[in-house]
């Protein structure tokens, strides 16, 4: 199964999301977008609110360029107010 998932990724049909070290998610939405991750529930879903702006990115090393920035916003239930 994992070989097939990686082949789909290489063909551009899936995106790999690495969230928790050894946990990997496969996303069928291959467009540029970011994600929410709910801690403790191991649930991930798309951020639907439009583009996310990242400021003050470090300059890449000489001879390199930034190819992409993946953002995962970690969520948890609010603690008692």
N, C-alpha and C positions, 0 to 999 in steps of 0.2 A: 504494500500500500504506500509506504513512504517513498519508494523509488518512483512510483507513478506520480505522487504529489510533487516531487522534485522535478520530474520531467515536465509536468504542467507549469511549474514555476519557470523553468528554463525556456519554455515556449511562450511565456508571457501571459498565461491564462490564470495564474495565481501570483500573489505576493506573499513573501515570508515575513512574519512579524515575530521578532524575538523579544519577549517581555520579561520573563523571569529566568535568566540564565539558561536553564535547560528546557524551558517551556517554549515551544514554537507553535505559532498559529498560522494557518493558511487563509488568506483573504481572497475572495473572488472578485472584489472591487480593486482593479489594478490601476485606477486613476490616482493621481496625486491627492492624497488626503491623510488626515491624522486620526488618532484613536483615543478613546477613553478606555481605561482598564480599571475594573472594580476589584480592589484588593480583597482577599478572603473568599471571593466568589469565582475567581478565575474567569471573569466575563469581560469580553472586549467588544466595543462597538464604535462605529464611525462618529467622528465629530462632524456634525452637519452644518455648523454655523458659518461656513465659508473659510477663506484663507486665514491661516494663523501666521502672524508676523513674528519673526525671530530677529532680534537686534543684537549687535555686538558679537557676531560670530567671529572666531579667530581666523586670521588669514591662513590659508592652507600652506603647507610646506612648499618650497620652491619646486617647480615642475609638476605640481598637482593642482587640481581644481575640485571644488565641491560639486559632487554629482547629485546629491539629494540630502535632505534633512528630514528624518522621521521623528515625529513627536508622539509620545504616548503620555497622556495626562492620567495620573493615577488617582482614583477616587476611593473614598470609604464613607460609610454612613456618618452623618453628623453626630457628634457626641452630645449628650444632654445639655440643653441651654441653661 
